[in-house]
């Protein structure tokens, strides 16, 4: 069973309530997603730290129910 885009967005928004989140199903198969996230919580963090924060927000689903997720993270301007 794949993870739906709205569920990915919900989990990210739970962790980063004021974030701007865009989730796109890359292949139309519910298994390959891209997410763009702009969150103030990323300020002062490296890209690796930012991505780890997003993976933590997804509660261990990456690599399991959520097969592939390409991340683009940033701090809002």
N, C-alpha and C positions, 0 to 999 in steps of 0.2 A: 504494500500500500504506500503510495507516494504522499508527500506533504503538499498541501495546497498553498498557493501564493498568499492568500489572505491570512492563513495561519502563521506563515513566516513573518509577515508584516505585524501581526498582533503580538507575537512574542518579542520582536524587536522593540515595538512601541511600549510594551510593558516595562522593558529594561531602560529605555530612553524615551520617556514620555513626550519630551519637546522636540524630538528628532524629526527631520524630514526624511521619509522612507519611501523608496520606489522599488518594488519587486517586479521583475519581468521573467516570465516563463520563456526561456531561450529556445527550446525545441518544440514547445507545445505538447510535451509529454508528461508534464507534472514532475519531472525528475531533475531537470537542469535549469537552474535559476541564476539570475544576477540580481544583486541588491545594491542600490546606492543609498548610503546613509550619511546624513550630515547631523552630527550631535555635538553639543557643547561639552559633553563628557569626554570627548576625544582630545580636547585641548591638552597640549603638552605630552601626548602619548605618541609613540612611534606607530607606524602602520601595522607592525606585527602586534603590538599591544592593542591597537584598535580592533583588529580582526579577532584577536582572542576574546575581547569583550563581547563582540557580536556572537562568536561561537558559544560563549557561556550563556548568553541570552537565549540561544536556541536549544538550551537544555540537553545537550548531547545528541541531538537529532542529525547533525551533519555526519555524513558517512554511513548513516543507517537509513531511516525513513527519508531523509533529505539527502539524495544521492550526490548532487553537485551544486555548489553555490559559489559564484564569482562575486567577490566583494569589492566595492569602491567606497571607501570611507573618507570623511572630511569633517572639518570644523566649520560650522556656519559662519558666513561673513557678516 
